[in-house]
Amino acid sequence: MKQIEITSKIDVYSYDELSEIDKKLLKEARKACDLSHSPYSHFKVGCAIRLQNGQSVIGANQENASYPVCICAEGVALSNASMQYPNTAIDTMAITIKTPTNSSNSPVAPCGVCRQSISEYENRYNNNIRLILQGETGDIYILNSIKEILPLGFGASDLIAK
């Protein structure tokens, strides 16, 4: 038997340490929270994507009484990017939250489904996507790729007979 050790690198920043361009993207994600339709959980998630052409798009979670058919903010933003700029790779995604009662100072990370979707976009354009993750306050995590939190990702090469 042998073991494989998997490690992740996450850079931790305060808001003041961010570049102006990252602050702007995080502000767009925070504004996107206001577009959330979350009447059941009241957990508002906003996502802002900066594309390699400099354009940005946003998304916010959209809840449904049948939770499995909800759409996460990341999924909305990825769909917007894909539809509006179909041939443009994604540079950076900023994800944040707003809640009316429980303030969170811990960075929020994408769910498993969104991690897979982001991984597919990295593979589609053959480039890493930076992730900026923040709760309502507190530390901000920056990852250089979704691979940092999805190290054994499943992709097209897994579907091909070897």
C-alpha positions as CSV (number, residue, x, y, z in Angstrom):
1,M,0.0,0.0,0.0
2,K,1.1,3.5,-0.6
3,Q,-0.6,6.8,0.4
4,I,-1.1,10.0,-1.6
5,E,-1.2,13.2,0.3
6,I,-3.3,16.0,-1.2
7,T,-2.7,19.6,-0.1
8,S,-4.4,22.9,-1.0
9,K,-3.0,26.4,-1.1
10,I,-5.3,29.1,0.0
11,D,-4.1,32.7,0.4
12,V,-5.8,34.6,3.2
13,Y,-6.3,38.4,2.8
14,S,-8.0,41.2,4.6
15,Y,-10.2,43.4,2.4
16,D,-7.6,46.3,2.5
17,E,-4.9,44.0,1.1
18,L,-6.9,43.2,-2.1
19,S,-6.0,44.9,-5.4
20,E,-8.5,47.5,-6.6
21,I,-9.7,45.2,-9.4
22,D,-10.4,42.4,-6.9
23,K,-12.2,44.8,-4.5
24,K,-14.4,45.9,-7.4
25,L,-15.3,42.3,-8.3
26,L,-16.1,41.5,-4.7
27,K,-18.3,44.6,-4.5
28,E,-20.1,43.4,-7.7
29,A,-20.7,40.0,-6.0
30,R,-22.0,41.7,-2.9
31,K,-24.5,43.7,-5.0
32,A,-25.5,40.5,-6.8
33,C,-26.7,39.2,-3.4
34,D,-29.5,41.7,-3.6
35,L,-30.8,39.9,-6.7
36,S,-31.0,36.6,-4.8
37,H,-34.4,34.9,-4.8
38,S,-34.1,33.1,-1.4
39,P,-37.5,33.2,0.3
40,Y,-37.0,29.9,2.1
41,S,-33.4,30.0,3.4
42,H,-32.9,33.8,3.3
43,F,-29.3,32.8,2.5
44,K,-28.3,35.2,-0.3
45,V,-25.3,34.3,-2.4
46,G,-23.8,36.6,-5.0
47,C,-21.2,35.8,-7.6
48,A,-19.3,38.1,-10.0
49,I,-17.1,36.8,-12.8
50,R,-14.4,38.8,-14.5
51,L,-13.7,37.4,-18.0
52,Q,-10.3,37.6,-19.8
53,N,-11.7,40.3,-22.0
54,G,-12.2,42.5,-19.0
55,Q,-16.1,42.2,-19.0
56,S,-17.9,41.1,-15.9
57,V,-21.1,39.2,-15.3
58,I,-23.0,38.4,-12.1
59,G,-25.3,35.8,-10.7
60,A,-27.4,35.2,-7.6
61,N,-28.9,32.1,-6.1
62,Q,-32.5,31.3,-7.2
63,E,-34.5,29.2,-4.8
64,N,-37.5,27.0,-5.4
65,A,-39.7,25.3,-2.9
66,S,-38.4,22.0,-4.4
67,Y,-34.7,22.6,-3.2
68,P,-33.1,20.2,-5.7
69,V,-34.1,22.5,-8.6
70,C,-32.6,25.6,-7.0
71,I,-29.8,27.3,-9.0
72,C,-26.7,28.5,-7.2
73,A,-25.2,32.0,-7.8
74,E,-22.2,30.4,-9.4
75,G,-24.3,28.5,-11.8
76,V,-26.3,31.6,-12.8
77,A,-23.1,33.6,-13.3
78,L,-21.4,30.8,-15.3
79,S,-24.5,30.5,-17.5
80,N,-24.6,34.3,-18.0
81,A,-20.9,34.3,-19.0
82,S,-21.3,31.4,-21.3
83,M,-24.4,32.9,-23.1
84,Q,-23.1,36.5,-23.3
85,Y,-19.5,35.8,-24.1
86,P,-19.4,32.2,-25.4
87,N,-15.8,32.2,-26.6
88,T,-14.2,34.1,-23.7
89,A,-12.4,32.4,-20.8
90,I,-13.0,33.2,-17.2
91,D,-10.3,34.9,-15.3
92,T,-11.7,35.3,-11.7
93,M,-14.9,34.6,-9.7
94,A,-15.8,36.3,-6.5
95,I,-18.4,34.7,-4.3
96,T,-19.9,36.2,-1.1
97,I,-23.1,36.0,1.0
98,K,-25.7,38.1,2.9
99,T,-27.9,36.8,5.6
100,P,-30.6,38.8,7.5
101,T,-30.0,37.1,10.8
102,N,-26.7,35.2,11.1
103,S,-23.7,37.2,10.1
104,S,-20.9,35.0,8.8
105,N,-17.3,36.0,9.0
106,S,-16.1,32.8,7.3
107,P,-15.5,32.6,3.6
108,V,-18.2,30.7,1.7
109,A,-17.0,28.1,-0.8
110,P,-18.9,26.7,-3.8
111,C,-21.0,23.6,-3.3
112,G,-19.9,20.3,-4.9
113,V,-22.1,20.8,-8.0
114,C,-20.6,24.3,-8.5
115,R,-17.1,23.0,-8.0
116,Q,-17.7,20.5,-10.8
117,S,-19.1,23.2,-13.0
118,I,-16.2,25.5,-12.4
119,S,-13.8,22.6,-13.1
120,E,-15.6,22.1,-16.5
121,Y,-15.0,25.7,-17.4
122,E,-11.3,25.5,-16.5
123,N,-11.1,22.4,-18.7
124,R,-13.1,24.0,-21.5
125,Y,-10.8,27.0,-21.9
126,N,-7.7,25.3,-20.6
127,N,-7.1,27.9,-17.9
128,N,-7.3,28.2,-14.2
129,I,-10.0,30.3,-12.6
130,R,-9.0,32.4,-9.6
131,L,-11.6,32.3,-6.8
132,I,-12.2,35.1,-4.3
133,L,-14.3,33.8,-1.4
134,Q,-15.7,35.9,1.5
135,G,-18.4,35.7,4.1
136,E,-20.2,38.9,5.1
137,T,-17.0,40.1,6.9
138,G,-13.7,38.7,7.9
139,D,-10.9,37.0,6.0
140,I,-11.0,36.6,2.3
141,Y,-9.7,33.4,0.7
142,I,-8.1,33.5,-2.8
143,L,-7.4,30.3,-4.6
144,N,-5.6,30.0,-7.9
145,S,-7.8,27.2,-9.2
146,I,-10.9,25.2,-8.3
147,K,-8.4,22.3,-8.1
148,E,-7.4,23.6,-4.7
149,I,-10.8,22.5,-3.3
150,L,-11.6,19.8,-5.9
151,P,-8.3,18.0,-6.2
152,L,-9.6,14.7,-7.7
153,G,-12.0,16.3,-10.1
154,F,-14.0,14.3,-12.6
155,G,-13.7,15.3,-16.3
156,A,-14.0,14.3,-19.9
157,S,-10.8,12.2,-19.8
158,D,-12.5,10.0,-17.2
159,L,-15.2,9.1,-19.7
160,I,-12.8,7.9,-22.4
161,A,-11.9,4.3,-22.4
162,K,-8.2,3.8,-21.7
